[in-house]
Amino acid sequence: MYETQSQWGDQDVSHAETFRGFARELGLDMARFEAAWNDPATTARVVADRTDTCRFRRPGDPVSSSSSGTTPSS
């Protein structure tokens, strides 16, 4: 994931298929992955984590340099 971050990171486009590919490579249960991916609670958690990171201005955290307000939705 980190090896390919330059290909998908810090962009304002969906990379849902990229992350599905990571999940498949890891052998995750894709039905459970999709359920979690589409669960509003997942989006809320990601937004809360990003908000906290931005609030504490922790340089080097992946979301602190992103100007994107996007969420993991497909």
RODRENLO-650061 format. One line per 3 residues: for each residue x, y, z of N, C-alpha, C. Coordinates in nm, 2 decimals, decimal comma, padded with zeros to 4 digits. Example, Ala and Ser with C-alpha at 12.3 -4.5 7.8 and 13.67 -1.06 7.14 Angstrom:
residues 2
01,32/-00,57/00,78/01,23/-00,45/00,78/01,32/-00,33/00,78 ~ 01,28/-00,22/00,71/01,37/-00,11/00,71/01,29/00,00/00,79
//
This chain:
residues 74
00,08/-00,12/00,00/00,00/00,00/00,00/00,09/00,13/00,00 ~ 00,19/00,13/00,09/00,27/00,25/00,09/00,36/00,25/-00,03 ~ 00,40/00,14/-00,08/00,48/00,14/-00,20/00,42/00,21/-00,32
00,29/00,20/-00,33/00,22/00,26/-00,44/00,14/00,39/-00,41 ~ 00,17/00,44/-00,29/00,09/00,56/-00,25/00,10/00,68/-00,34 ~ 00,22/00,69/-00,41/00,23/00,81/-00,50/00,14/00,79/-00,62
00,09/00,67/-00,65/00,00/00,65/-00,76/-00,15/00,69/-00,72 ~ -00,18/00,68/-00,60/-00,32/00,71/-00,56/-00,34/00,81/-00,45 ~ -00,24/00,85/-00,38/-00,25/00,94/-00,27/-00,27/01,08/-00,31
-00,33/01,16/-00,22/-00,35/01,31/-00,23/-00,41/01,35/-00,36 ~ -00,52/01,28/-00,40/-00,59/01,31/-00,52/-00,74/01,32/-00,49 ~ -00,81/01,40/-00,56/-00,95/01,42/-00,54/-01,04/01,34/-00,63
-00,99/01,21/-00,65/-01,07/01,12/-00,73/-01,08/00,99/-00,64 ~ -01,18/00,91/-00,67/-01,21/00,79/-00,60/-01,10/00,68/-00,64 ~ -01,05/00,62/-00,55/-00,96/00,50/-00,57/-01,02/00,38/-00,51
-01,15/00,37/-00,51/-01,22/00,26/-00,45/-01,17/00,12/-00,51 ~ -01,15/00,12/-00,64/-01,10/-00,01/-00,70/-00,96/-00,04/-00,65 ~ -00,88/00,06/-00,63/-00,74/00,04/-00,57/-00,75/-00,03/-00,44
-00,84/00,02/-00,35/-00,85/-00,03/-00,22/-00,91/-00,17/-00,22 ~ -01,01/-00,19/-00,31/-01,06/-00,33/-00,33/-00,95/-00,42/-00,37 ~ -00,86/-00,38/-00,45/-00,75/-00,46/-00,49/-00,66/-00,49/-00,37
-00,63/-00,40/-00,29/-00,55/-00,42/-00,17/-00,62/-00,53/-00,08 ~ -00,76/-00,51/-00,07/-00,83/-00,61/00,02/-00,82/-00,75/-00,04 ~ -00,84/-00,76/-00,17/-00,83/-00,89/-00,24/-00,69/-00,95/-00,22
-00,58/-00,87/-00,24/-00,44/-00,91/-00,22/-00,42/-00,96/-00,08 ~ -00,49/-00,90/00,02/-00,47/-00,94/00,16/-00,56/-01,07/00,19 ~ -00,64/-01,10/00,10/-00,73/-01,22/00,12/-00,85/-01,19/00,21
-00,89/-01,07/00,22/-01,00/-01,03/00,30/-01,13/-01,08/00,24 ~ -01,23/-01,10/00,33/-01,36/-01,14/00,29/-01,42/-01,02/00,22 ~ -01,44/-01,03/00,09/-01,49/-00,91/00,01/-01,63/-00,87/00,05
-01,71/-00,96/00,08/-01,85/-00,92/00,12/-01,84/-00,84/00,25 ~ -01,76/-00,88/00,34/-01,75/-00,80/00,47/-01,68/-00,67/00,44 ~ -01,58/-00,67/00,35/-01,51/-00,55/00,32/-01,61/-00,45/00,26
-01,69/-00,49/00,16/-01,78/-00,40/00,09/-01,89/-00,35/00,19 ~ -01,93/-00,44/00,29/-02,03/-00,39/00,39/-01,97/-00,28/00,47 ~ -01,84/-00,30/00,51/-01,78/-00,20/00,60/-01,75/-00,07/00,52
-01,71/-00,09/00,39/-01,68/00,02/00,30/-01,80/00,11/00,28 ~ -01,92/00,05/00,27/-02,04/00,12/00,24/-02,12/00,16/00,37 ~ -02,07/00,12/00,48/-02,14/00,15/00,61/-02,11/00,30/00,65
-02,22/00,38/00,67/-02,20/00,52/00,71/-02,11/00,54/00,83 ~ -02,11/00,44/00,92/-02,02/00,45/01,04/-01,87/00,45/01,00 ~ -01,84/00,38/00,89/-01,70/00,39/00,84/-01,67/00,53/00,79
-01,75/00,59/00,71/-01,73/00,72/00,67/-01,72/00,82/00,79 ~ -01,81/00,80/00,88/-01,80/00,89/01,00/-01,67/00,88/01,08 ~ -01,62/00,75/01,09/-01,49/00,73/01,15/-01,38/00,80/01,08
-01,37/00,78/00,95/-01,27/00,84/00,87/-01,27/00,99/00,88 ~ -01,39/01,05/00,87/-01,41/01,19/00,88/-01,36/01,24/01,01 ~ -01,40/01,17/01,12/-01,36/01,21/01,25/-01,21/01,20/01,27
-01,14/01,10/01,22/-01,00/01,08/01,22/-00,93/01,20/01,15 ~ -00,98/01,23/01,03/-00,92/01,34/00,95/-00,94/01,47/01,02 ~ -01,06/01,49/01,08/-01,08/01,62/01,15/-00,98/01,63/01,27
-00,97/01,52/01,35/-00,87/01,53/01,46/-00,73/01,55/01,41 ~ -00,69/01,49/01,30/-00,56/01,51/01,25/-00,53/01,65/01,21 ~ -00,63/01,71/01,14/-00,62/01,85/01,09/-00,62/01,94/01,21
-00,70/01,91/01,31/-00,71/02,00/01,43/-00,58/02,00/01,50 ~ -00,51/01,89/01,51/-00,39/01,88/01,59/-00,27/01,91/01,50 ~ -00,29/01,93/01,37/-00,19/01,96/01,27/-00,06/01,88/01,29
-00,08/01,75/01,27/00,03/01,66/01,29/00,10/01,64/01,15 ~ 00,21/01,71/01,13/00,28/01,70/01,00/00,32/01,56/00,97 ~ 00,31/01,52/00,85/00,35/01,38/00,82/00,24/01,28/00,82
00,13/01,31/00,88/00,01/01,22/00,88/-00,04/01,23/00,74 ~ -00,08/01,12/00,68/-00,13/01,13/00,54/-00,24/01,23/00,51 ~ -00,33/01,24/00,60/-00,44/01,33/00,57/-00,41/01,48/00,60
-00,30/01,50/00,67/-00,27/01,64/00,71/-00,23/01,72/00,59 ~ -00,17/01,66/00,48/-00,13/01,73/00,37/-00,23/01,73/00,26 ~ -00,34/01,66/00,27/-00,44/01,65/00,17/-00,54/01,77/00,18
-00,56/01,83/00,07/-00,66/01,94/00,07/-00,80/01,88/00,04 ~ -00,81/01,75/00,02/-00,93/01,69/-00,02/-01,02/01,68/00,10 ~ -01,15/01,70/00,08/-01,25/01,67/00,18/-01,32/01,55/00,15
-01,26/01,46/00,07/-01,33/01,34/00,02/-01,33/01,24/00,13 ~ -01,42/01,15/00,12/-01,44/01,04/00,21/-01,42/00,91/00,13 ~ -01,42/00,79/00,20/-01,39/00,67/00,12/-01,50/00,62/00,04
-01,60/00,70/00,02/-01,71/00,65/-00,07/-01,67/00,62/-00,21 ~ -01,74/00,53/-00,27/-01,70/00,49/-00,41/-01,77/00,59/-00,50
//
